[in-house]
Amino acid sequence: MSEVPRARADAATAGVSLVAAMIAGAVAGYGLGSLVGLAVPLGLIGLFAGLVAGMGLVYARFRRL
């Protein structure tokens, strides 16, 4: 019975890690883009870069599941 809550906690942690990486990438891209006048395009690029980085992070951390 203890396996089910553990799996839910791992899934929630993986989801939060992915979303956090996406938000961090978007904020970094938007911040750098606002310095050069391309805030929205670089923000979107940062969002997708965060998606890729977040998937790599989740894969590296939870590949044993």
Secondary structure in CASP SS format (residue, H / E / C, confidence):
PFRMAT SS
TARGET T0000
AUTHOR 0000-0000-0000
METHOD secondary structure of the structure
MODEL  1
M C 1.00
S C 1.00
E H 1.00
V H 1.00
P H 1.00
R H 1.00
A H 1.00
R H 1.00
A H 1.00
D H 1.00
A H 1.00
A H 1.00
T H 1.00
A H 1.00
G H 1.00
V H 1.00
S H 1.00
L H 1.00
V H 1.00
A H 1.00
A H 1.00
M H 1.00
I H 1.00
A H 1.00
G H 1.00
A H 1.00
V H 1.00
A H 1.00
G H 1.00
Y H 1.00
G H 1.00
L H 1.00
G H 1.00
S H 1.00
L H 1.00
V H 1.00
G C 1.00
L C 1.00
A H 1.00
V H 1.00
P H 1.00
L H 1.00
G H 1.00
L H 1.00
I H 1.00
G H 1.00
L H 1.00
F H 1.00
A H 1.00
G H 1.00
L H 1.00
V H 1.00
A H 1.00
G H 1.00
M H 1.00
G H 1.00
L H 1.00
V H 1.00
Y H 1.00
A H 1.00
R H 1.00
F H 1.00
R C 1.00
R C 1.00
L C 1.00
END
